[in-house]
Amino acid sequence: MENFLRYAATRVILPVIFITLLLTSFSVDPPLPAVKQKAQTLFRWVFGFSTVEQRRTSLGPNVTKCQASFSDADAPVNCCAGVPSFTEEELLATAVDFKFPEFNSSNIRVRRPVHTIKDQDYIARYRRATEYLKNLPLNHPHNFARQANMHCMYCTGAYDQVNYDMVLKIHRTRLFFPWHRAYLYFHERILAKVMGEEDDNFAVPYWNWDVPEGMYMPEMFMEGSLYHFNREETHFPPLVTQNDFYRTDNNLTSEERVEANLALMYVQMVSGARSTELFMGCPVKPGPAGWCMGLGTLEMYPHNSIHSWTGKLANPEREDMGAFYSAARDPLFYSHHANIDRLWDVWRDLYDYKLEWDDPDWFESFFYFYDENMQLVRVKVSDMLDRTKLGYRYVESPTPWLNHRPKPLVKPRLAKKALAKKTDTGYVGLGGRTLDSTFTVRVPRTVTVGKEMRRKEKEEVEEMIVVYGIDAGDDVAVRFDVFVNMIDEATAIASDARVREYAGSFLTMRSGKRLDTATKIEGSTKLKTTFKIGISEILEDLEAVDDDSIWVTVVPRGGVTGVSIEGIKIEKSKRR
């Protein structure tokens, strides 16, 4: 009888009451909060769930509390200024789910390479709109500083994960690309709204530092509201960008820098990015069991390095562009990330979109942004995966880096003779080792036997060097380079991405830490990172596919004081 009554209530009586209450709440302008809340409460009781509860198993921010997320001994920063907090009921009543924009071929937004833009009217409108956002009150959702703080909050841990006592961060995981796509999408729409109806198809330009013509700080951003005082003046045009920058400029000529930049792009987009995880970052999931921290190739370089190269050298963390908490204060941030967004699709196209994750946990991960109408919008990762549905496209840019596959520094046959006499210089035992100096270790690998097995493996599997247990912390910027079968350490120290022996570099920006995270599962500065480097193509070029071991040289470049690793190993992984 009880089940029958509940069934009747569920299917007939209470739904009618619910619909009546909901219609009543929205028949008044503005809707009656009390009636609306009662309708939502009744809905949860009748049907046993709510949109909030549906997200319990999804990865997303707990926006009921924004917390001071960056602690620096000299300059504490709270990026929650002006940001409201919500109760779950208020969030349910306020936020709406993302809807794809309506557009056609005549009003699709076109993002162009910034160095090609000569339209002075476009530049003037862009500067006026940016100036307008900068002059809005801080509590206005469109205020430029408040939008910058949005990046600060999500990137330095101002929010916990919903339903978990763990910090949420969107860098160093597969959330990196979709979150920044959404962030840029809404910033672009806000600018267009400010400009007026005639500029509804306004698009942010992209800074394509991956081609020689774009390897300069853009002239458009050197004047007016698009200029930013906290940039490194010695890097102003005509200096060529250093896409592998850490903390000091190299001594290469402009022509050599261009070649080094193109070779690095090949490694980060092609030979080092032949699996989904290698390019996208580690597959983070909700809760303690789903935690991970591992950067994708493009996030590491040139994303991190261009951030640091742009920021001011005299500042402790090369602020503003050089630190997560301050990076979006510079208008150039958005053009930098437009290129990152473009290259995400370039990479997907290189592999015919075959290296795509099919993971509901990823699809259902969500974030919150304010749109151009000051409406709080809930955005899922799945909303951001198909750029063609978002109403914008990119003017195609050349990809000269595809033709810059590095060559071995030493002919493989000659190198093997030298390597036969080599000995370990840096034993990595059970307790690991510190990165206080350059060292070389011999790492065993499993050789696949059989012609058919090799063919299948070559198509489906990527071999990787895995540097694991990297104990660096979020509050330091670290870099070390990794080489394969380099004949000696002195040569490795003097080399870069232009040689085939170069496998990749580990590079982090300072992420920051929460003031209250001493006991949190995530947010502690002592969590360890894994660095994975794709080497299948490198082994082919170095004629080492049949070798039962390889020599791995690690060259610390900076920020490694007190940094240690647990070990180095070889793994094979499915590309998808």
RABEL-V20951 format. One record per run of one state. SS is the DSSP state (A for helix, B for strand, O for the rest). FROM is the first residue (numbers start at 1). LEN is the number of residues. If there is no record, write none. Layout:
SS&FROM&LEN  SS&FROM&LEN
This chain:
O&1&1  A&2&25  O&27&6  A&33&15  O&48&3  A&51&4  O&55&6  B&61&2  O&63&7  B&70&1  O&71&6  B&77&1  O&78&10  A&88&7  O&95&1  B&96&2  O&98&11  B&109&3  O&112&1  B&113&1  A&114&3  O&117&3  A&120&15  O&135&9  A&144&13  O&157&3  B&160&2  O&162&5  B&167&1  O&168&7  A&175&21  O&196&1  A&197&3  O&200&6  B&206&1  O&207&5  A&212&3  O&215&4  A&219&4  O&223&1  A&224&3  O&227&4  B&231&1  O&232&1  A&233&3  O&236&18  A&254&18  O&272&4  A&276&5  O&281&7  A&288&3  O&291&6  A&297&14  B&311&1  O&312&15  A&327&3  O&330&2  A&332&19  O&351&9  A&360&5  O&365&1  B&366&5  O&371&5  B&376&5  A&381&4  O&385&2  A&387&3  O&390&2  B&392&3  O&395&5  A&400&4  O&404&3  B&407&1  O&408&4  A&412&8  O&420&9  B&429&1  O&430&2  B&432&3  O&435&4  B&439&6  O&445&6  A&451&10  B&461&11  O&472&7  B&479&6  O&485&4  A&489&5  O&494&5  B&499&1  O&500&2  B&502&6  O&508&21  B&529&6  O&535&1  A&536&6  O&542&7  B&549&10  O&559&5  B&564&2  O&566&1  B&567&8  O&575&2
